[in-house]
Amino acid sequence: MHRGGQGLAADEQVFLKRMADLARRASQKGIWTLSAFLSPREAELARLAAKRESILVHANGGFPGAERVRILFADAQDVERDAFEIASLSITCGAQEQMTHGQVLGSILGLGLNRDVLGDLLVAGNTAHVFCTEAIKPFLLATLLRVGPHAVRVVETRESLGFQNGFEHWEERQFTVSSLRLDAFLAHAFSMSRNKAVEPIHAGLVQVNHRVSDDPSTPLCEGDLISLRGFGRAKVLELMGTSKKGRLVIRAGRMRSK
């Protein structure tokens, strides 16, 4: 991956400039400015922009622990949740049917929307909760009629949502590796050969702690979060020591929807 100054990739530098423009407007003109939904890495860059412009920054994704958040640049210590302009939608299909995260996301993006109007998508069985911008809410309520092969009903929900743990859990597994490299971990965590694991890494489909990593030899540490596009996420939960053969014993988790 091409990286420019300060260790940022070219696209990250462009994004940082956009966030700096928002932060500067808030700092110099006293206007509260609001980002779209951001990934954890993008939110990190937004906070960097705020620090450089000496402006306070606030984050909200619609519920405690949200991964994707909107960033509000505002010269205020406290802001109300409504300032983030986040809507919560409940999507349901037939009681005997099941939706997947990929089906929900694909069906929404298939309506011609960009990913940045959407926050987290929490899916369990025949129910999904989608966080989106208030601006796009009427469009989704009116046009999202199907998710994959399922006819769906979409309604707005207003309750405080702190239920992420009810929708996702880590499926744990244990394995040994000669060294904790990205390709070795990926192969075990996603049940593929070492050679097969190298392909998505080189293709830029793998992120480590929300940053693309295209080097198979990238060293991992306890607590690192790895995502493989199209397959989900895995985490290095614990380094458990060394086996009798001198290999590292790893306890890993793979994120599953319940």
C-alpha positions, 0 to 999 in steps of 0.5 A: 500500500502506498503511504505518504507522510506521517504514516498515512495512506494516500486515501487516509490523507484525503479523508483527514483533510475532509475532517480537518475542514469540518473541524476548522469550520467548527473552530473558526466559525462556531458552527457545529459540524457533523460527519457521516458514519465513520469506521473506527479508523476514520473516527481516529483520524477525525479525532486527530483533525479535531486535536489539530484544530483545538476543537472538542469532538463527540462520537455517537453510533446510536447505542453504547459500544457501537463500532461505526459512529458519527463525529460531531465537532462542537465547542461544547462539553455536553451535547444531546443525542439528537444532535447526531441525527441518528435514526434506528430502524427495525427490520423483520421478516417471517418468524420462520425465516432468517436474515444474514448481515450480508443480506441486510447490508447488500439489500440496503446498498443495492438501493443506491446508498453509500455505506457512510449513511449507515452505522452498525447493523445488528442481525439475529434470526428474523430481526435486524436493527439498522442505524442510519442518518435521519436524512436517509430514514424516510427513504429506507422506510419507503423503499426497503421491501425485501432483504435477500429473498425475504419480504420485510417490514421496516419501522422506526424504533426509539428505545435506547439500544444497549443490546449489541451483546444479544446479537453477536458473540465470539466463537472461540477456538484454540490452535498453535502457530510457529509465529503469530503472523497475520497469514498464519492467524488468518488461516486458522481463524477462518479455516483455510490453508496458509497459501489461501490466506495470503491471497486476500491479504495481498488483495487488500481485503484484510484489516488489522485493528481497522487498518488495511494490512497487505503484508502476510508477515505482519506480527500480531499481538494479544487483543488485535482485531482482524477482519476479512472482507466477506468472511467477518472478524476474528480476534487474538483473545489470548496468548496461552504460552508455548506447546511442548514442540515450541509452538505458540498456543493461541486462543482466538475468537471469531465473530458470529451472528446469533 
